[in-house]
Structures are given as C-alpha cells and as structure tokens.
Amino acid sequence: MSTVTATTPPRASALAMSIRQNRGFYGALLLLAALYLVYNLIHPRGFSTNVFIANTNESVALAFVAMAQAMTVIVGGLDLSVGAVMTLTSCIASELVRGEPWQIALGCIVSVAAGAGFGLINGLVIVYGRLQPIIATLATGAVAIGLALLIRPQPGGEVDLDLNWAVTNSIKDLAETYHLFDDGEAAWLQPVAWVPVPLLILVVITAAVWIPFQRTVTGRTLYAIGSSEGAAYMSGLPINRAKLWAFTLAGLFAGCAGLYLAIQTGSGNADIPQAGAYTLNSIAAVVLGGISLLGGVGTVIGALVGALILRTISFYFRILSIDPLLQPLVEGVVLLAAVSLGAIRTLRVKNRLELFR
C-alpha cells in the first residue's frame, strides 16, 4: 500500500525559514507598524501628508547613522565615531552646499566623500594597525569633532534655501522648485506627489548602495567575519577588503546623515553632545532592528527600521506631553523590553547548540 506524504510548497518553506532566521527584523517591522499606527490615531492631525513629511524629516539623520553603525556591527565591531563623522560632514556641507547648481552638486559630493574617506581611514587603522574598532573609532571620533570645531567654531553657514525646501518636503514641492514639469505634464506625478522626499532619499540610497553590495562576495564576507573570523580566514575569504569596505560604507552613510542634517537645518554646528547622542542612539537602533551585537546577523535595513522605531517613540513624547526629565527613562524601558524579547528563546533552549542555528 502506497502512502502519500504531504510536502510543504517550496515558496512557503522558504518564507517560513526566512521568518525564522530573521525573526528580530520582522518583529521590529511589526513593532514599528503598530507604534506608528497608534501614533497617527491619537495625533490631532494624524494620517496627513504634513505629519508624515515632518516625521520623516526628523528620522532621516538617525536612520543614516544607524545604517552606518550596522555596517560595523555586522562584522563584529562597533563604531563610536559615526556621530562625530556626521557632525564633521554637516559642518563641511554648511560651507560648500550653496551657489550655482554645479557648486551645490559638487558640495554634496565632497561632503559625502569626506564621510566615506574618514570611514576608510577608520578601516585602515583597524585593519593594518590591528586595533580594536571600539578603541580606534573612539580616537578618530575625537579627531572628527576637532576638525568640525575648526571649520565651525560657532554655529553658522548657509545652505542653499531652494535645496532646503525641495529636499525637506514632498515630491511635488521638489518638482515645482526645480521646474521638473509643466502644468500640462503634471498628471503622471499625482500618484506619488505626496511622498516625502526624505523617504525617497532613504529608499534610493539604500537600494543603490546596500542591496547590490550585500550580494557581492565582499558583502557576504561581512557576515562570515561576524559569525567566525577564524573560519572566514581559513576559507580564503577577503577579510581585510571586507572590513575596509564595511568602515568605508559606514563613513559614507554617516556622511549622508551629515549632509541631510545641514540641508535640513540650513547651517552647520559642531555640537559635541549631539554627536554623542546620535552615536548611542545608533547602537540602540541596531539592536532594535534585530542585528546581533556579536556580529553576523541582521541587515542595514533592520537598522533603518530600528531608527524609525526610536523616532516614533520620541513622537509620542510631544503628543502625550511627557515630562522631558522622564523621556530618557521611557526610552530606556522600551529599549530594554525590546532587547529582552530577543533573549526569551534562550530560556526555552534545551540544547545550547540550537542557539547557533
């Protein structure tokens, strides 16, 4: 007698495996959706384009810094200079991003390139100086802040006002500012006219930088290093090259954060407390986004989601009129709860080898 064995469809099996392996990321995504839905329900002007644009504007800089931090955490390191590099590139942008269109474009390129260059220096110091990332970046972060203070001993500078308006509003405002269409050709833009430009910037840069990179041998090597650097070395993977790329891209993302911050505020400021706050929040965002601080697990997109969760929590403070003195306490409790959820499964494990699956 023959028996029929039920089999799981390959696509369903792959989806289940993806969810199981990335439960931290999917959990963060659900948490973000729930938090933002409730926020809009209790907001007096919730579910409006203006609120959405304002929220994305407040989130972009932290999102980029969190993505920068994620690059180094995946390889098992930690970058304490991301906030300082963001501050440095913001000061550079406040000097260069103005004038003729070609001067503005060149200023943007130089600002982001400065961040990437600083990240490359971090990588060279760590790889060839054989220093621990946390120590090396603590030192280089101080250098970045020193350079920022040399450029901007006092807050100031002037970023192009048209760029400030276009980049911090909707796609419709961007198109109208730079006359990208005539009145008779605006129909095709209507379905996406409400989309905030800050959100578009995040999506485009993530799609252009991270998604192609993670599919390369160097991108996959990041995970191998974070999981077991010794095994990666014995496998002949390009460890040094991968680390250099990780810290260079971290600098690039931090440079994008600084450039956007300068455009958003219209000036530059070598604010040391702000740099430290962004660095610490980037680590929190990485954890919230399902990235293991031990390395080898998570994605840059997860860090982006974690940053949005942190910002959404801060939005509640304004709506609920929470005392500023209590805000760090609330943030700490929420973060501790989120991190603890990831450790629950260790209490249910009978065989410790299951922790590595």
C-alpha positions in Angstrom: 0.0 0.0 0.0 1.4 3.3 -1.0 1.3 6.3 1.3 1.0 10.0 0.3 3.3 12.3 2.1 2.2 16.0 2.3 5.0 18.3 1.4 5.3 22.0 2.1 5.4 24.1 -1.1 9.0 25.3 -1.7 8.0 29.0 -1.6 6.1 28.6 1.7 9.0 26.7 3.2 11.5 29.4 2.1 9.2 32.1 3.6 8.9 30.2 6.9 12.7 29.8 7.0 13.2 33.5 6.3 10.9 34.5 9.1 12.5 32.1 11.5 16.0 33.3 10.7 15.1 37.0 10.7 12.5 37.0 13.5 14.2 40.0 15.0 13.8 42.1 11.9 10.2 41.1 11.3 9.4 41.7 14.9 10.9 45.2 14.6 8.8 45.8 11.5 5.6 44.8 13.3 6.5 47.0 16.3 7.1 50.0 14.0 3.8 49.5 12.2 1.9 49.2 15.5 3.6 52.2 17.1 3.1 54.4 14.1 -0.5 53.4 13.6 -1.4 54.2 17.2 0.6 57.5 17.0 -1.5 58.6 14.0 -4.7 57.6 15.7 -4.0 59.8 18.7 -2.5 62.7 16.8 -4.9 65.5 16.2 -3.8 65.7 12.5 -2.8 62.1 12.1 -2.8 60.3 8.7 -2.0 63.6 6.9 0.8 64.3 4.5 2.2 67.2 6.6 2.6 65.0 9.6 4.2 62.2 7.5 6.7 64.7 6.0 7.5 66.2 9.4 8.1 62.7 10.8 10.4 61.5 8.0 12.4 64.8 8.2 13.1 64.1 11.9 14.1 60.5 11.2 16.5 60.7 8.2 19.7 61.6 10.0 19.3 59.0 12.7 18.4 56.4 10.0 21.6 57.0 8.1 23.7 56.9 11.3 22.0 53.7 12.3 22.8 52.2 8.9 26.4 53.3 9.3 26.6 51.6 12.7 25.0 48.4 11.2 27.9 48.0 8.7 30.4 47.7 11.5 28.3 45.7 13.9 27.7 43.0 11.2 31.5 42.3 11.1 31.5 42.1 14.9 32.8 45.7 15.6 31.4 48.9 16.9 32.0 52.4 15.5 31.9 55.2 18.1 32.8 57.8 15.5 29.6 57.8 13.4 28.0 60.7 15.2 31.3 62.7 15.0 31.7 62.0 11.3 28.1 63.1 10.8 28.8 66.3 12.6 32.0 66.9 10.6 30.3 66.4 7.2 27.5 68.6 8.4 30.0 71.4 9.0 31.6 70.8 5.7 28.3 70.9 3.9 27.4 74.2 5.6 30.4 75.7 3.8 30.1 74.2 0.4 26.4 73.5 -0.4 25.5 76.8 -1.9 26.0 78.9 -5.0 25.4 77.7 -8.6 23.7 74.3 -9.2 27.1 72.8 -10.2 28.6 74.2 -7.0 25.8 72.7 -4.9 26.2 69.3 -6.5 29.9 69.4 -6.0 29.5 70.4 -2.4 27.1 67.5 -1.8 29.6 65.1 -3.4 32.5 66.4 -1.4 30.6 66.3 1.9 29.6 62.6 1.4 33.1 61.8 0.1 34.6 63.3 3.2 32.5 60.9 5.3 33.5 57.9 3.2 37.1 59.0 3.3 37.0 59.2 7.1 35.4 55.8 7.2 38.2 54.4 5.0 40.8 55.9 7.5 39.0 54.1 10.3 39.2 50.8 8.3 42.9 51.3 7.6 43.7 52.0 11.2 41.7 48.9 12.3 42.9 46.5 9.7 46.6 47.4 9.4 47.0 48.9 12.8 45.4 45.8 14.3 43.4 47.9 16.8 40.0 47.1 18.3 37.3 49.0 16.4 35.8 50.4 19.6 39.2 51.9 20.7 40.2 53.1 17.2 36.9 54.8 16.5 36.8 56.4 19.9 40.1 58.2 19.0 39.2 59.0 15.4 35.8 60.3 16.5 37.6 62.9 18.7 39.7 63.9 15.7 36.5 64.3 13.6 35.0 66.6 16.3 38.2 68.6 16.4 38.1 69.1 12.7 34.4 70.1 12.9 35.2 72.7 15.5 38.0 74.1 13.3 35.5 74.5 10.4 32.6 75.8 12.6 33.9 77.2 15.9 30.4 78.8 16.1 27.2 77.5 14.6 26.6 79.1 11.2 26.9 78.7 7.4 24.2 78.9 4.8 22.9 76.1 2.8 21.0 76.8 -0.5 17.4 77.7 0.5 15.8 76.1 -2.6 17.6 72.9 -1.8 16.4 73.1 1.8 12.8 73.5 0.7 12.9 70.9 -2.0 14.6 68.1 0.0 12.5 68.5 3.2 9.1 68.4 1.6 7.1 66.3 -0.9 8.0 65.2 -4.4 5.5 67.7 -5.7 7.4 70.5 -3.9 10.7 69.2 -5.3 9.3 69.2 -8.8 7.9 72.6 -8.6 11.0 74.1 -7.0 13.2 72.9 -9.9 10.5 73.2 -12.6 10.7 69.5 -13.5 7.4 69.6 -15.3 5.0 72.0 -17.0 1.4 72.3 -15.8 0.2 70.1 -18.6 2.6 67.3 -17.7 1.8 67.1 -14.0 -0.8 64.3 -14.2 1.8 61.5 -14.2 3.2 62.9 -10.9 -0.1 62.9 -8.9 0.0 59.3 -7.6 3.4 59.9 -5.9 3.2 63.7 -5.4 2.5 63.3 -1.7 5.6 61.1 -1.0 8.1 62.8 1.3 11.5 63.5 -0.4 13.4 62.4 2.7 11.7 58.9 2.5 12.6 58.8 -1.2 16.2 59.6 -0.4 16.4 56.8 2.2 14.9 54.3 -0.2 17.1 55.3 -3.2 20.4 55.3 -1.3 19.6 52.0 0.5 18.7 50.4 -2.9 21.7 51.8 -4.7 24.3 51.0 -2.0 23.4 48.2 0.4 21.2 45.9 -1.7 23.8 45.4 -4.5 26.7 45.3 -2.1 25.3 42.5 0.1 25.0 40.3 -2.9 28.8 40.6 -3.7 31.5 38.2 -2.3 32.7 41.1 -0.2 29.2 41.7 1.2 28.7 38.1 2.1 32.1 38.1 3.7 30.9 40.6 6.3 28.6 38.0 7.7 31.3 35.3 7.6 33.6 37.6 9.6 30.9 38.4 12.1 30.0 34.8 12.6 33.6 33.5 12.8 36.5 35.4 11.6 38.8 32.4 12.0 36.6 30.3 9.8 36.3 33.1 7.3 40.1 33.3 7.1 40.6 29.6 6.7 38.0 29.7 3.9 40.2 32.2 2.0 37.7 35.0 2.1 38.9 38.6 1.6 38.7 39.6 5.2 40.8 42.8 5.0 38.9 44.0 2.0 35.6 43.3 3.6 36.5 45.3 6.7 37.8 48.2 4.7 34.5 48.3 2.8 32.4 48.0 5.9 34.0 51.0 7.6 34.1 53.0 4.3 30.4 52.5 3.7 29.8 53.3 7.4 31.5 56.6 6.7 29.5 57.1 3.6 26.2 56.6 5.4 27.4 58.9 8.2 28.3 61.5 5.5 24.8 61.2 4.1 23.4 61.9 7.6 25.6 65.0 8.0 24.7 66.3 4.5 21.0 65.9 5.2 21.3 67.5 8.6 23.0 70.5 7.1 20.3 70.8 4.4 17.5 70.4 6.9 18.8 72.9 9.4 20.3 75.3 6.8 23.6 75.5 8.7 26.4 73.6 10.4 27.1 73.1 14.1 30.0 71.2 15.8 27.7 70.1 18.5 29.6 67.5 20.7 26.6 66.3 22.8 24.5 65.9 19.6 27.3 63.7 18.1 27.4 61.5 21.2 23.6 61.2 21.3 23.4 60.1 17.7 26.2 57.5 18.3 24.4 56.0 21.3 21.0 56.0 19.5 22.6 54.3 16.5 23.6 51.4 18.7 20.1 51.2 20.2 18.6 51.3 16.7 20.9 48.5 15.6 19.7 46.3 18.5 16.0 47.2 17.9 16.4 46.3 14.2 17.3 42.7 15.0 21.1 43.0 14.5 23.3 41.0 16.9 26.0 42.9 18.6 28.1 39.8 18.3 28.1 40.2 14.5 27.0 38.0 11.6 23.2 38.6 12.0 21.0 41.3 10.6 20.9 43.8 7.8 21.3 47.6 7.3 17.5 47.7 6.5 16.9 46.4 10.0 18.9 49.2 11.5 16.8 51.6 9.4 13.7 50.1 10.9 15.2 50.4 14.4 15.9 54.0 13.9 12.3 54.7 12.8 11.1 52.9 16.0 13.2 55.2 18.2 12.0 58.3 16.4 8.4 57.1 16.6 8.8 56.7 20.4 10.0 60.3 20.6 7.0 61.5 18.7 4.8 60.1 21.5 6.5 62.5 23.9 5.1 65.5 22.2 1.6 64.1 21.8 1.3 62.8 25.4 3.2 65.8 26.8 5.6 63.6 28.7 8.0 65.5 31.1 11.4 65.9 29.3 13.1 64.6 32.5 11.1 61.3 32.1 11.8 60.8 28.4 15.2 59.0 28.8 13.6 56.7 31.4 10.8 55.8 29.0 13.2 55.3 26.1 15.4 53.1 28.3 12.5 50.9 29.4 11.2 50.4 25.9 14.7 49.6 24.6 15.3 47.1 27.5 11.9 45.4 26.8 12.7 45.1 23.1 16.1 43.7 23.7 14.8 41.3 26.3 12.3 39.8 23.8 15.2 38.6 21.7 16.6 36.7 24.7 13.4 34.9 25.6 14.2 32.0 23.3 17.4 31.3 25.2 15.4 30.4 28.3 13.5 27.7 26.3 16.5 26.1 24.7 17.4 22.6 26.0 20.4 22.1 23.7 22.8 25.0 23.6 23.8 24.1 20.0 20.3 25.4 19.0 21.4 28.9 19.8 23.7 28.8 16.8 21.2 27.6 14.3 
